[in-house]
Amino acid sequence: MESRFFYLLSVLIISTLTLSSCSQKQTEFSVDYEKFTLDNGLEVIFHKDDSDPVTAVALTFHVGSAREKEGRTGFAHLFEHLLFLESENLGEGGLDKMSSRIGGSGANGSTSRDRTNYFQTVPSDALEKMIWAEADKMGFFINTVTEAVVAKEKQVVKNEKRQGVDNAPYGHASYVVGKNLYPQEHPYSWQVIGSLEDLQNATLADVKEFYNRWYVPNNATLVIAGDFDSDQAKEWVHKYFDEIPRGEEIKPLPDMPVTLDETKKLYYEDNFARLPELRMVWPGVDLYHDDAYALDILTELLANGKKAPFYKVLVEEKELTSNVFMNNSNSELAGEISMIVRAYQNTDLNEVAAAVDEAFTRFEEEGFTQADLDRIKAGIETDFYNGLSSVLGKAFQLAQYNIFADDPGYINEDIQKTLAVTKEDVMRVYEEYIKGKHFVATSFVPQGEAELALDGSEPAEVVEEEIVANAEGESFELPEETEYEKTPSSFDRSVEPPYGESPDLKVPEVWEAELANGLDIYGIENYELPLVEFEITLKGGLMLEDPDKTGVSNLMADLMTKGTADKTPEELEEAINELGASIRVNSGQQSITISGNTLARNYNATMQLVEEIMLEPRWDEREFELAKQSTLSQIAQQSANPNSIASNTFNKLLYGEDHILSYNPAGTTNSIENITLDDLKSYYENYFSPAVANMHVVGAVNQGEVVASMQSINENWENKPVEIPELDTPQPPEESQVYFYDVPDAKQSVLLIGYLAIPETHPDFYPATVMNYKLGGGGFASRLTQELREGKGYTYGIGSGFSGSDIAGPFTISSGVRTNVTYESAALVKEILEQYPETFSDQDLENTKSFLLKSNARRFETLGSKLNLLSNISSYGWSPDYIKEREEIVKNMTKEEIQELARKYANPDKMIWLVVGDADTQLDRLEQLGFGEPILVNEYFEEGN
């Protein structure tokens, strides 16, 4: 849409936004920005933030799938991919290759119905390089796109669809909804990823025409946010962008709201679903429509939390599901209101629909209170601040408002509109958009269980790509060099700009305290945002469980937020939400963590609730039974998800069937059914102690305030000894073996390759991580990605890495590859591993060092990254300066050391090679890897055994 503000280059706009909370006590927070527009129409926004020596650059084009034409869909998403590959002056490898040197967060992008953005956070000394690169992508790119480049990227997009849609439970649901909610000519009737048939049929001329029409300065916003000099950055923007010509004038699309003349019911038998799912979708409103704010709150009132009528009826009373999800989604042209219920196994979705109607009736009869409304508004303020916790988050918000509201300053009005919603507004939008209105209902049911679908449902039309044998028609040949005509420029753009002044690594100042009960506390003060994040971590989790009753700690963690001795589950949830806080309890393989996020002004009140949760559990029988049902439902879903199957099976192969860490932390069907509430109480009494706990706090709170907030916990949480067992460390395999888990008709094969390696405390752990950077840890710069994705188009993504703690963790290579190149993909991984030690070059070493050293500038930007620093310090006894010690390791690393580490820790002949896919077409071929006959493992690792 065209900007209401068109300014000459000399005009600057400075705006300060002040935001207030919805409670009586206000928090003031400002975002200063400066906006100017180039003669060619490019709108530029600066936001200064010198908290960390990093800068985010986000280039957003006002084009998404809605600007495509029927029969030519998927182009916007295709260009999200293409723009990272090559441009005239960046050269082959494009921005990805440069990012691997400059220490960036990794160049990335995303496509929606209405916009495509490209973004990265870099050390501030690389800002000119990023401005140069983004300008090259905009004005000096399209000539590098050839038939071969498009052919290769089509395969990558196909792999993305297989991974996220064709091979995923309920993956086709959005497609079915879109085709039936919107008329055929509506641009939202097709998916953002588009039709693969359309992409396959697209010519090079079609692709170039689309680019030249939409990827122009007058259809783009450039946001630079972080630590930089505004005057210098402005000079660079003019230098690199000014001569890019303006494109055709682009007219805004009109709003295109939809109405339904009838309710549509459709069903689909899903090969990967184990639970029946009901979706109900009503037409909604477009982005920033006055009613969007009340609809946001309405969906929260209906479905979110224990007071919500959907939860009351469907979860507590009818016991049809463990959760109901409802969302108001607004796009530029139209919106939709969605409700999703994933019911328990064998549940008739007609019962679910009847319960939904009952819940709506209850909402109409009982309504809601002003306190309910205020509770939801309280969460909005916290969510807003969380969205601004990084410079990239600020850049996203400024671009969003500039493009879709014509003004980055709309951020203030947007928040205020939410806070101004009244009870009457909420009931009005319910009457106008949901009550008695037509909707689209989809029933996605397991194969062979069509009888569970809503009565009167018609079969849904779903387009699945046919997987052809031997990848026929999917091969391509990329030339070593591409010849093309270079775009003229007034200066030599082929010279990459120099670095600016190198920023110093800023390690946050860490404070430490110990309570009398033995609890150690580690903290970092940070006042950029009025937020506090915290976590209390106890050693334990799965590793302290009885193998016959795995899942106890997971159920205990779930139950701890379901009420306290003095608060019902509903009262506890309400108390947390009134503070705009979140408190979570999670259990994993080696620990249980109580974590939270809250406004700084509510920190003390939040910690009082944390104390209740930790020291006064309610042990509610009803909530226990609901938690068991929910966990059994989760396990059932995992049993059909190829990625979950791969993870659970890989752990069995790593540790051996009897090792406690080989089990799923959620448990098995058998173990969950046998667990009693007394088992949870016993675990709590035996293992929940400050003797094995540490606390980490970061944000707008000081040491004195934190220690004072913990005094009651100090007095009431008894220190009792807990013995952490010495776990056996299974030896890695002496020789490689291929294992296969059969998922009939899988559209992709999941590869998990690796072995049990070393703990993070091992002297070789960090050097081995350095070695892995160019192998598979460096994202798009890695050998694995360059060969399997960029070179062959076999996969959407692949990576490798070491994970460990104070005990050994695995080295893994993981990917989802298209079914008909399963063997070829595995063979290529083997070849890369075999050749890596001898082919690791001086240039590889230079790139590795450059990235790892420069990326430290952004290492501690967010509250989450600061928490991770504290976790490492407390878990391993490291000093706060361990990052600087690691810098010295990187600086002193030699090529020969990398090669030796690769031979030792990335040996393809001593690994587990697990494939989860279609055995009928792929199993036998894998014997060609040379690791013997593949072993089919379904019968050994079926869930419940």
Long-range contacts (C-beta under 8 A, 24 or more apart in sequence): 1-62, 1-252, 1-332, 1-403, 1-404, 1-406, 2-250, 2-251, 2-252, 2-406, 3-37, 3-43, 3-402, 3-406, 4-406, 4-407, 5-35, 5-37, 5-406, 5-407, 6-37, 7-35, 7-36, 7-37, 8-37, 9-36, 9-37, 9-38, 9-39, 9-238, 11-36, 12-36, 15-408, 15-409, 17-409, 17-411, 17-412, 18-412, 19-381, 19-384, 19-412, 19-415, 20-419, 21-378, 21-381, 21-580, 21-599, 22-374, 22-377, 22-378, 22-380, 22-381, 22-419, 23-374, 23-378, 23-580, 25-601, 27-381, 27-530, 27-599, 27-600, 27-601, 29-385, 29-529, 29-530, 31-388, 31-394, 31-398, 31-411, 33-398, 33-408, 33-409, 34-230, 35-402, 35-408, 36-234, 38-217, 38-237, 38-238, 38-241, 38-242, 39-242, 39-246, 40-217, 40-218, 40-241, 40-242, 40-244, 40-245, 40-246, 41-216, 41-217, 41-218, 41-219, 41-246, 41-247, 42-217, 42-218, 42-220, 42-221, 42-222, 42-241, 42-244, 43-220, 43-221, 43-222, 43-402, 44-221, 44-222, 44-223, 44-224, 44-237, 45-221, 45-222, 45-223, 45-224, 45-398, 45-399, 45-402, 45-408, 46-223, 46-224, 46-225, 46-228, 46-230, 46-233, 46-234, 47-223, 47-224, 47-225, 47-226, 47-391, 47-394, 47-395, 47-398, 48-225, 48-226, 48-227, 48-228, 48-230, 49-225, 49-226, 49-227, 49-391, 49-394, 49-528, 50-226, 50-227, 51-227, 51-526, 51-528, 51-861, 52-226, 52-227, 52-391, 52-506, 52-857, 52-858, 52-860, 52-861, 53-123, 53-124, 53-125, 53-227, 53-503, 53-504, 53-506, 53-857, 53-858, 54-121, 54-122, 54-123, 54-124, 54-226, 54-227, 54-391, 54-857, 54-858, 54-861, 55-121, 55-122, 55-123, 55-124, 55-126, 55-127, 55-130, 55-224, 55-225, 55-226, 55-227, 55-228, 55-391, 56-119, 56-120, 56-121, 56-122, 56-223, 56-224, 56-225, 56-226, 56-390, 56-391, 56-392, 56-394, 56-395, 57-119, 57-120, 57-121, 57-122, 57-127, 57-130, 57-131, 57-134, 57-222, 57-223, 57-224, 57-395, 58-117, 58-118, 58-119, 58-222, 58-223, 58-225, 58-392, 58-395, 58-396, 58-399, 59-117, 59-118, 59-119, 59-134, 59-137, 59-138, 59-220, 59-221, 59-222, 59-223, 60-115, 60-116, 60-117, 60-118, 60-220, 60-221, 60-222, 60-223, 60-399, 60-403, 61-115, 61-116, 61-117, 61-214, 61-215, 61-219, 61-220, 62-114, 62-115, 62-214, 62-219, 62-220, 62-221, 62-250, 62-403, 63-115, 63-116, 63-214, 63-215, 63-219, 64-111, 64-112, 64-113, 64-114, 64-115, 64-116, 64-192, 65-111, 65-112, 65-113, 65-187, 65-188, 65-190, 65-191, 65-192, 65-194, 66-113, 66-114, 66-187, 66-188, 66-253, 66-331, 66-332, 66-333, 67-187, 67-214, 67-253, 68-187, 68-190, 68-194, 68-210, 70-184, 70-185, 70-189, 70-190, 71-198, 72-198, 72-202, 72-206, 72-210, 73-190, 73-191, 73-194, 73-195, 73-198, 73-199, 74-157, 74-193, 74-194, 74-195, 74-196, 74-198, 74-199, 74-202, 75-194, 75-199, 75-202, 75-206, 75-207, 75-210, 76-111, 76-116, 76-192, 76-210, 76-214, 77-111, 77-116, 77-157, 77-192, 77-193, 77-194, 78-150, 78-153, 78-154, 78-157, 78-194, 78-199, 78-207, 79-116, 79-210, 79-211, 79-215, 80-109, 80-110, 80-111, 80-116, 80-118, 81-153, 81-156, 81-157, 82-145, 82-149, 82-150, 82-153, 83-109, 83-118, 83-137, 83-141, 84-109, 84-118, 84-780, 85-144, 85-149, 85-153, 85-790, 86-141, 86-144, 86-149, 86-482, 87-133, 87-136, 87-137, 87-140, 87-141, 87-144, 88-136, 88-140, 88-141, 88-143, 88-144, 88-484, 88-486, 88-487, 88-493, 88-494, 89-132, 89-136, 89-140, 89-493, 89-494, 90-133, 90-136, 90-137, 92-482, 93-781, 94-133, 94-137, 95-120, 95-133, 95-137, 96-779, 96-780, 96-781, 97-780, 97-781, 98-129, 98-133, 98-496, 99-779, 99-780, 99-781, 100-778, 100-779, 100-780, 100-781, 100-847, 100-851, 101-847, 101-850, 101-851, 101-854, 102-126, 102-129, 102-499, 102-850, 102-851, 102-854, 103-850, 103-851, 103-852, 103-853, 103-854, 103-855, 103-856, 103-857, 103-858, 104-130, 104-855, 105-392, 105-855, 105-858, 106-779, 106-780, 107-780, 111-192, 112-192, 112-331, 113-187, 113-188, 113-192, 113-331, 113-332, 113-333, 114-287, 114-331, 114-332, 114-333, 114-404, 115-403, 115-404, 117-396, 117-399, 119-392, 119-395, 119-396, 121-226, 121-390, 121-391, 121-392, 121-858, 121-861, 122-858, 123-502, 123-503, 123-854, 123-855, 123-857, 123-858, 124-226, 124-227, 124-228, 124-500, 124-503, 124-857, 125-499, 125-500, 125-501, 125-502, 125-503, 125-854, 125-857, 126-499, 126-500, 126-854, 127-224, 127-228, 127-233, 127-236, 127-500, 128-236, 128-497, 128-498, 128-500, 129-496, 129-497, 129-499, 131-224, 131-233, 131-236, 131-237, 131-240, 131-241, 132-236, 132-240, 132-493, 132-496, 132-497, 134-222, 134-240, 135-240, 135-241, 135-244, 136-240, 136-493, 138-215, 138-216, 138-217, 138-220, 138-241, 138-244, 139-241, 139-243, 139-244, 139-245, 139-487, 140-486, 140-487, 140-489, 140-493, 141-211, 141-215, 142-208, 142-211, 142-212, 142-215, 143-484, 143-485, 143-486, 143-487, 144-482, 144-484, 145-204, 145-207, 145-208, 145-211, 146-204, 146-479, 146-482, 146-484, 147-204, 148-476, 148-477, 148-478, 148-479, 148-482, 149-478, 149-482, 150-202, 150-204, 150-207, 151-476, 152-476, 152-478, 152-790, 152-793, 153-793, 154-196, 154-199, 154-200, 154-793, 155-474, 155-476, 155-792, 155-793, 155-794, 155-818, 156-789, 156-793, 156-795, 156-796, 157-193, 157-194, 157-196, 157-199, 158-196, 158-465, 158-474, 158-818, 159-748, 159-789, 159-793, 159-794, 159-795, 159-796, 159-816, 159-817, 159-818, 160-193, 160-796, 161-193, 161-196, 161-465, 162-465, 162-747, 162-748, 162-796, 162-816, 162-818, 163-748, 163-796, 163-797, 163-816, 164-193, 165-193, 166-464, 166-465, 166-747, 166-748, 167-272, 167-642, 167-746, 167-747, 167-748, 167-816, 168-272, 168-641, 169-270, 169-272, 169-273, 169-274, 169-637, 169-640, 169-641, 170-270, 170-272, 170-273, 170-277, 170-342, 170-444, 171-272, 172-268, 172-270, 172-444, 172-460, 172-462, 172-464, 173-268, 173-277, 173-279, 173-442, 173-444, 175-462, 175-463, 176-266, 176-268, 176-442, 176-460, 176-461, 176-462, 177-279, 177-281, 177-336, 177-338, 177-440, 177-442, 179-461, 180-264, 180-266, 180-440, 181-258, 181-260, 181-281, 181-283, 181-336, 181-440, 182-258, 182-334, 183-258, 186-256, 186-258, 186-334, 187-253, 187-256, 187-333, 188-256, 188-331, 188-333, 188-334, 195-463, 196-463, 196-465, 197-463, 212-247, 213-247, 213-248, 214-247, 214-250, 216-244, 216-245, 216-246, 216-247, 216-248, 216-250, 217-241, 217-244, 217-245, 217-246, 217-247, 218-246, 218-247, 218-249, 218-250, 219-247, 219-250, 221-399, 221-402, 221-403, 223-395, 223-396, 223-398, 223-399, 223-402, 224-395, 225-391, 225-392, 225-394, 225-395, 225-398, 226-391, 227-503, 236-497, 240-493, 243-489, 243-490, 253-332, 253-333, 254-333, 255-286, 255-333, 255-334, 256-333, 256-334, 257-283, 257-285, 257-286, 257-333, 257-334, 257-335, 258-283, 258-334, 259-283, 259-438, 260-437, 260-438, 260-439, 260-440, 261-438, 262-438, 263-438, 263-439, 263-440, 263-441, 264-438, 264-439, 264-440, 264-441, 265-441, 265-442, 265-443, 265-454, 265-455, 265-456, 265-457, 265-458, 266-440, 266-441, 266-442, 266-443, 266-457, 266-458, 266-459, 266-460, 267-442, 267-443, 267-444, 267-445, 267-450, 267-453, 267-454, 267-457, 267-458, 267-459, 267-460, 268-442, 268-443, 268-444, 268-445, 268-459, 268-460, 268-462, 269-445, 269-446, 269-447, 269-448, 269-449, 269-450, 270-444, 270-445, 270-446, 270-447, 271-447, 271-744, 271-745, 272-640, 272-641, 272-642, 273-444, 273-445, 273-446, 273-447, 273-640, 274-345, 274-446, 274-636, 274-637, 274-639, 274-640, 275-342, 275-343, 275-344, 275-345, 275-347, 275-446, 275-633, 275-636, 275-637, 276-342, 276-343, 276-345, 276-346, 276-347, 276-348, 276-349, 276-443, 276-444, 276-445, 276-446, 276-449, 276-452, 276-453, 277-340, 277-341, 277-342, 277-343, 277-442, 277-443, 277-444, 277-445, 278-340, 278-341, 278-343, 278-349, 278-352, 278-353, 278-356, 278-441, 278-442, 278-443, 278-454, 279-338, 279-339, 279-340, 279-341, 279-440, 279-441, 279-442, 279-444, 280-338, 280-339, 280-353, 280-356, 280-439, 280-440, 280-441, 281-336, 281-337, 281-338, 281-339, 281-439, 281-440, 281-441, 281-442, 282-336, 282-337, 282-433, 282-434, 282-437, 282-438, 282-439, 283-334, 283-335, 283-336, 283-337, 283-433, 283-437, 284-328, 284-329, 284-330, 284-334, 284-335, 284-336, 284-337, 284-433, 285-330, 285-334, 285-335, 285-433, 286-330, 286-331, 286-332, 286-333, 286-334, 286-335, 287-330, 287-331, 287-332, 287-335, 287-404, 288-330, 288-404, 288-405, 288-410, 288-414, 289-330, 289-335, 290-417, 291-425, 291-429, 291-432, 291-433, 292-328, 292-330, 292-335, 293-417, 293-418, 293-420, 293-421, 293-425, 294-421, 294-425, 294-426, 294-428, 294-429, 295-328, 295-335, 295-337, 295-429, 295-433, 296-328, 296-418, 297-373, 297-376, 297-377, 297-418, 297-421, 297-426, 298-328, 298-426, 298-429, 298-430, 298-434, 299-326, 299-327, 299-328, 299-337, 300-326, 300-376, 301-363, 301-368, 301-372, 301-373, 301-376, 301-426, 302-326, 302-339, 302-359, 302-360, 302-363, 303-339, 304-376, 305-570, 305-573, 305-574, 305-577, 306-569, 306-570, 306-573, 307-368, 307-372, 307-570, 307-573, 307-574, 309-359, 309-360, 309-362, 309-363, 309-366, 310-339, 310-356, 310-359, 312-359, 312-362, 313-355, 313-356, 313-358, 313-359, 313-362, 314-341, 314-352, 314-355, 314-356, 314-359, 315-626, 316-622, 316-626, 318-351, 318-355, 319-344, 319-626, 319-629, 320-344, 320-347, 320-351, 320-352, 320-355, 321-347, 321-352, 321-633, 322-626, 322-629, 322-630, 322-633, 322-634, 323-630, 332-404, 337-433, 337-434, 342-633, 342-637, 344-629, 344-632, 344-633, 345-633, 345-636, 346-449, 346-452, 347-452, 348-451, 348-452, 349-443, 349-445, 349-452, 349-453, 349-454, 350-454, 350-455, 353-441, 353-454, 360-434, 360-435, 363-430, 364-430, 364-435, 367-423, 367-427, 368-423, 368-426, 370-423, 371-574, 371-578, 373-421, 373-422, 373-423, 373-426, 374-578, 375-574, 375-577, 375-578, 376-577, 377-418, 377-419, 377-421, 378-577, 378-578, 378-579, 378-580, 379-577, 379-580, 380-415, 380-418, 380-419, 380-580, 381-415, 381-580, 381-599, 382-531, 382-580, 382-581, 382-582, 382-597, 382-598, 382-599, 384-415, 385-529, 385-530, 385-531, 385-599, 386-531, 386-597, 388-529, 389-529, 389-531, 389-862, 389-863, 389-864, 390-861, 390-862, 391-861, 446-640, 464-747, 465-747, 467-747, 467-818, 467-819, 467-820, 468-820, 469-820, 469-921, 470-820, 471-818, 471-820, 471-821, 471-824, 474-793, 474-818, 474-820, 476-793, 478-791, 503-857, 505-856, 505-857, 505-859, 505-883, 505-884, 505-887, 506-860, 507-860, 507-869, 507-880, 507-881, 507-883, 507-884, 508-860, 508-866, 508-869, 508-880, 509-880, 510-869, 510-870, 510-873, 510-880, 511-703, 513-703, 513-706, 513-707, 515-690, 515-707, 515-710, 515-713, 515-714, 516-714, 517-690, 517-713, 517-714, 517-715, 517-717, 517-718, 517-719, 518-690, 518-691, 518-693, 518-719, 519-690, 519-693, 519-694, 519-695, 519-710, 519-713, 519-714, 519-717, 520-693, 520-694, 520-695, 520-874, 521-694, 521-695, 521-696, 521-697, 521-706, 521-707, 521-710, 522-694, 522-695, 522-696, 522-697, 522-870, 522-873, 522-874, 523-696, 523-697, 523-698, 523-701, 523-703, 523-706, 523-870, 524-697, 524-698, 524-866, 524-869, 524-870, 525-698, 525-699, 525-700, 525-701, 525-702, 525-703, 526-698, 526-699, 526-700, 526-863, 526-866, 527-700, 529-699, 529-700, 529-863, 530-599, 530-600, 530-601, 530-700, 531-597, 531-598, 531-599, 531-600, 531-699, 531-700, 531-863, 532-597, 532-598, 532-599, 532-600, 532-603, 532-606, 532-697, 532-698, 532-699, 532-700, 532-701, 533-595, 533-596, 533-597, 533-697, 533-698, 533-699, 533-863, 533-864, 533-867, 534-595, 534-596, 534-607, 534-695, 534-696, 534-697, 534-698, 534-699, 535-593, 535-594, 535-595, 535-596, 535-695, 535-696, 535-867, 535-871, 536-593, 536-594, 536-595, 536-610, 536-614, 536-693, 536-694, 536-695, 536-696, 537-591, 537-592, 537-593, 537-693, 537-694, 537-695, 537-696, 537-871, 537-874, 538-591, 538-592, 538-593, 538-687, 538-688, 538-689, 538-692, 538-693, 539-590, 539-591, 539-692, 539-693, 539-722, 539-724, 540-587, 540-590, 540-591, 540-592, 540-687, 540-692, 540-722, 540-724, 541-587, 541-588, 541-589, 541-590, 541-591, 541-592, 541-665, 542-587, 542-588, 542-589, 542-590, 542-660, 542-661, 542-663, 542-665, 543-589, 543-590, 543-660, 543-661, 543-724, 543-725, 543-727, 544-683, 544-686, 544-687, 544-724, 544-725, 545-660, 545-663, 545-683, 547-658, 547-660, 547-663, 548-671, 548-674, 549-667, 549-671, 549-674, 549-675, 549-679, 550-660, 550-663, 550-664, 550-665, 550-667, 550-668, 550-671, 551-631, 551-664, 551-665, 551-666, 551-667, 551-668, 551-671, 551-672, 551-675, 552-667, 552-675, 552-679, 552-680, 552-683, 553-587, 553-592, 553-665, 553-683, 554-587, 554-631, 554-665, 554-666, 554-667, 555-624, 555-627, 555-628, 555-631, 555-667, 555-672, 555-675, 555-680, 556-587, 556-592, 556-680, 556-683, 556-684, 557-585, 557-586, 557-587, 557-592, 558-585, 558-627, 558-630, 558-631, 559-617, 559-618, 559-619, 559-620, 559-623, 559-624, 559-627, 559-680, 560-585, 560-594, 560-613, 560-614, 560-617, 561-585, 561-613, 562-618, 562-620, 562-623, 562-627, 563-618, 563-620, 563-623, 564-612, 564-613, 564-616, 564-617, 564-618, 565-612, 565-616, 565-617, 565-618, 566-612, 566-616, 567-612, 567-618, 568-618, 569-618, 569-620, 569-623, 572-609, 572-612, 572-613, 575-609, 576-606, 576-609, 579-605, 579-606, 579-609, 581-606, 581-609, 583-609, 583-610, 583-613, 585-613, 587-665, 588-665, 589-661, 589-665, 590-805, 590-807, 592-688, 600-699, 600-700, 600-701, 603-701, 603-705, 603-709, 604-705, 604-709, 607-709, 607-710, 607-713, 608-712, 610-713, 611-712, 611-713, 611-716, 614-688, 614-713, 614-717, 615-713, 615-716, 615-717, 617-684, 619-677, 619-680, 619-681, 621-677, 624-677, 624-680, 628-672, 628-673, 628-675, 631-666, 631-667, 631-672, 632-669, 632-672, 632-673, 634-666, 635-664, 635-666, 635-667, 635-668, 635-669, 635-672, 635-943, 636-669, 638-664, 638-666, 638-943, 639-943, 642-743, 642-746, 642-748, 642-750, 642-816, 642-916, 642-917, 643-750, 643-816, 645-741, 645-743, 645-750, 645-916, 646-741, 646-750, 646-752, 646-814, 646-914, 646-916, 647-752, 648-941, 648-943, 649-739, 649-741, 649-752, 649-914, 649-916, 649-937, 649-941, 650-752, 650-754, 650-810, 650-812, 650-912, 650-914, 652-940, 652-941, 653-739, 653-912, 653-914, 653-937, 654-730, 654-754, 654-755, 654-756, 654-810, 654-912, 655-730, 655-756, 656-730, 657-940, 659-727, 659-728, 659-730, 660-727, 661-727, 664-943, 668-943, 668-944, 668-945, 669-943, 669-944, 670-944, 670-945, 686-722, 687-722, 689-717, 689-718, 689-719, 689-720, 689-721, 689-722, 690-717, 690-719, 691-719, 691-720, 691-721, 691-722, 692-722, 692-724, 694-871, 694-874, 694-875, 696-867, 696-870, 696-871, 696-874, 698-863, 698-866, 698-867, 698-870, 699-863, 727-807, 729-756, 729-807, 729-808, 730-756, 731-756, 732-756, 732-757, 732-910, 732-911, 733-910, 733-911, 733-912, 734-910, 735-909, 735-910, 735-931, 736-908, 736-909, 736-910, 736-911, 736-912, 736-913, 736-929, 736-931, 737-912, 737-913, 737-931, 737-932, 737-935, 738-826, 738-913, 738-914, 738-915, 738-926, 738-927, 738-929, 738-931, 738-932, 738-934, 738-935, 739-912, 739-913, 739-914, 739-915, 739-934, 739-935, 739-937, 740-914, 740-915, 740-916, 740-917, 740-919, 740-922, 740-923, 740-926, 740-934, 740-935, 740-936, 740-937, 741-914, 741-915, 741-916, 741-917, 741-936, 741-937, 741-938, 741-941, 742-917, 742-918, 742-919, 742-920, 742-923, 742-936, 742-938, 743-916, 743-917, 743-918, 744-918, 744-919, 744-920, 745-918, 746-819, 746-916, 746-917, 746-918, 747-818, 747-819, 748-816, 748-817, 748-818, 748-819, 748-917, 749-816, 749-817, 749-818, 749-819, 749-822, 749-825, 749-915, 749-916, 749-917, 749-918, 749-922, 750-814, 750-815, 750-816, 750-915, 750-916, 750-917, 751-798, 751-813, 751-814, 751-815, 751-816, 751-817, 751-822, 751-825, 751-826, 751-829, 751-913, 751-914, 751-915, 752-812, 752-813, 752-814, 752-912, 752-914, 752-916, 753-812, 753-813, 753-814, 753-826, 753-829, 753-911, 753-912, 753-913, 753-914, 754-800, 754-810, 754-811, 754-812, 754-813, 754-911, 754-912, 755-810, 755-811, 755-910, 755-911, 755-912, 756-808, 756-809, 756-810, 757-802, 757-804, 757-808, 757-809, 757-810, 757-811, 757-905, 758-802, 758-804, 758-808, 758-809, 758-905, 759-804, 759-805, 759-806, 759-807, 759-808, 759-809, 760-804, 760-805, 760-806, 760-809, 760-876, 761-804, 761-806, 761-876, 762-804, 764-901, 764-904, 764-905, 765-802, 765-804, 766-886, 766-889, 767-889, 767-893, 767-897, 767-901, 768-802, 768-811, 768-901, 768-905, 769-801, 769-802, 770-848, 770-852, 770-889, 770-890, 770-893, 770-898, 770-901, 771-898, 771-901, 771-902, 771-905, 771-906, 772-800, 772-801, 772-802, 772-811, 772-906, 773-848, 773-851, 773-852, 774-840, 774-844, 774-847, 774-848, 775-800, 775-832, 775-833, 775-836, 775-902, 775-906, 776-800, 776-801, 776-813, 777-801, 778-848, 778-851, 781-847, 781-851, 783-832, 783-836, 784-813, 784-815, 784-829, 784-832, 787-828, 787-832, 788-815, 788-817, 788-825, 788-828, 788-829, 792-821, 792-824, 792-825, 792-828, 794-818, 794-821, 794-824, 794-825, 794-828, 795-825, 798-829, 800-906, 802-905, 805-875, 806-875, 806-876, 811-905, 811-906, 819-917, 819-918, 819-921, 819-922, 820-921, 822-915, 822-917, 822-922, 822-925, 822-926, 823-922, 823-925, 823-926, 823-928, 823-929, 826-913, 826-915, 826-926, 826-929, 827-928, 827-929, 829-908, 830-908, 830-929, 833-906, 833-907, 833-908, 834-908, 836-902, 836-906, 837-899, 837-900, 837-902, 837-903, 838-899, 840-895, 840-898, 840-899, 840-902, 841-895, 842-895, 844-895, 844-898, 845-893, 845-894, 845-895, 845-898, 848-890, 848-893, 848-898, 849-890, 849-891, 849-893, 852-890, 853-887, 853-890, 853-891, 856-883, 856-887, 859-883
